[in-house]
Amino acid sequence: MTTPKLNYDQIATQYNQRYPASQTWERGQTLLELAKQIKAQTILEVGSGTGFWLNLLSQTGGSLFGLDYSMGMLQQSKRQPAPLSLTRGLGTQLPYSSSAFDLLYCVDAIHHFGDHRAFIAEASRLLKPGGALAIIGHDPHEGGSNWYIYDYFDTVYDTDLRRYPAGSSILQWMEQEGFHNISSQTAEHIRNIHVGDAVLKDPFLKHNATSQLALLSEETYQAGMQRIRQALADAKEKAARIVFRSEIPVKMFLGYKPF
Ligand SMILES: C[S@@+](CC[C@H](N)C(=O)[O-])C[C@H]1O[C@@H](n2cnc3c(N)ncnc32)[C@H](O)[C@@H]1O
């Protein structure tokens, strides 16, 4: 079976609803600390989307580069206050000269690149000696996630298992591509609990908010929504408290290019 692909152009204008201004993001802090620690002056995000993380990294004073396949997402990132050098391209064929970057990272994007190892090989080519590669995202292959979306919407979990590389594979590919000091850590632990009807206000429940739901047909999406509404109605009838959990560890896989 082929892995379904999502056209981000179609959801670009609504994408930033996942980043409410009121929220701080531990994974952003983790990335910022890493950039400061290695004194990164040239920074590339692959699959940079709307430029949210690049804008955060403007605090480093470094030069910020973003590459994304979606023109719609690149258009949105032009609205970021930080000056960004943006390029349209594929994560597996990065159009930059070798040894150009101190920090190369991706957030919630490697599962879209198709050939995950090719991306890691490109990262190795593009990093300066001592430069860091950080791959940040969810690993559905690892236990520890408890996300109600997987319970209520058909096919989503199985599709994620096909789309996402396992963390153990990422670490192995990093080693095979010559990275040193390879490690993994939890960069953020998403813990959102929606009690009762409050779940219907979860921004991540919108059809276009995440690739998990955006990949579903209208029919499959509505069937999942109907299951949620039914569960709410059943709980009300029994005067029971119903809780919908989004508990997701976000991992950071890190490796350094040897000097
Ligand atoms: C979930 S979004 C993440 C965006 C951003 N990193 C963030 O965390 O907000 C995934 C991004 O990967 C991009 N993308 C998908 N396939 C790609 C590919 N083959 N090469 C480069 N970017 C790709 C999409 O256009 C989208 O902007």
The ligand as an SDF file (V2000), in Angstrom:
LIG
                    3D

 27 29  0  0  0  0  0  0  0  0999 V2000
    3.7630   19.4240    9.6680 C   0  0  0  0  0  0  0  0  0  0  0  0
    4.4940   20.6120    8.5990 S   0  0  0  0  0  0  0  0  0  0  0  0
    5.7980   21.2130    9.6630 C   0  0  0  0  0  0  0  0  0  0  0  0
    6.1710   22.6220    9.3480 C   0  0  0  0  0  0  0  0  0  0  0  0
    7.1170   23.2710   10.3700 C   0  0  0  0  0  0  0  0  0  0  0  0
    8.3530   22.5430   10.4630 N   0  0  0  0  0  0  0  0  0  0  0  0
    6.4510   23.3180   11.7220 C   0  0  0  0  0  0  0  0  0  0  0  0
    6.8620   22.5560   12.6270 O   0  0  0  0  0  0  0  0  0  0  0  0
    5.5190   24.1190   11.8890 O   0  0  0  0  0  0  0  0  0  0  0  0
    5.4040   19.6680    7.4090 C   0  0  0  0  0  0  0  0  0  0  0  0
    6.0520   20.5130    6.3370 C   0  0  0  0  0  0  0  0  0  0  0  0
    6.8560   19.6730    5.5080 O   0  0  0  0  0  0  0  0  0  0  0  0
    6.7170   20.1390    4.1590 C   0  0  0  0  0  0  0  0  0  0  0  0
    7.0670   19.0550    3.2410 N   0  0  0  0  0  0  0  0  0  0  0  0
    6.3190   17.9810    2.9090 C   0  0  0  0  0  0  0  0  0  0  0  0
    6.9910   17.1860    2.0460 N   0  0  0  0  0  0  0  0  0  0  0  0
    8.1940   17.7640    1.8470 C   0  0  0  0  0  0  0  0  0  0  0  0
    9.3460   17.4220    1.0910 C   0  0  0  0  0  0  0  0  0  0  0  0
    9.3790   16.2970    0.4040 N   0  0  0  0  0  0  0  0  0  0  0  0
   10.3970   18.2510    1.1150 N   0  0  0  0  0  0  0  0  0  0  0  0
   10.3640   19.4010    1.8500 C   0  0  0  0  0  0  0  0  0  0  0  0
    9.3010   19.7810    2.5840 N   0  0  0  0  0  0  0  0  0  0  0  0
    8.2360   18.9750    2.5980 C   0  0  0  0  0  0  0  0  0  0  0  0
    5.2640   20.5500    4.0750 C   0  0  0  0  0  0  0  0  0  0  0  0
    5.0180   21.4030    2.9750 O   0  0  0  0  0  0  0  0  0  0  0  0
    5.0570   21.2070    5.4210 C   0  0  0  0  0  0  0  0  0  0  0  0
    5.3330   22.5810    5.3770 O   0  0  0  0  0  0  0  0  0  0  0  0
  1  2  1  0
  2  3  1  0
  2 10  1  0
  3  4  1  0
  4  5  1  0
  5  6  1  0
  5  7  1  0
  7  8  2  0
  7  9  1  0
 10 11  1  0
 11 12  1  0
 11 26  1  0
 12 13  1  0
 13 14  1  0
 13 24  1  0
 14 15  1  0
 14 23  1  0
 15 16  2  0
 16 17  1  0
 17 18  1  0
 17 23  2  0
 18 19  1  0
 18 20  2  0
 20 21  1  0
 21 22  2  0
 22 23  1  0
 24 25  1  0
 24 26  1  0
 26 27  1  0
M  CHG  2   2   1   9  -1
M  END
$$$$
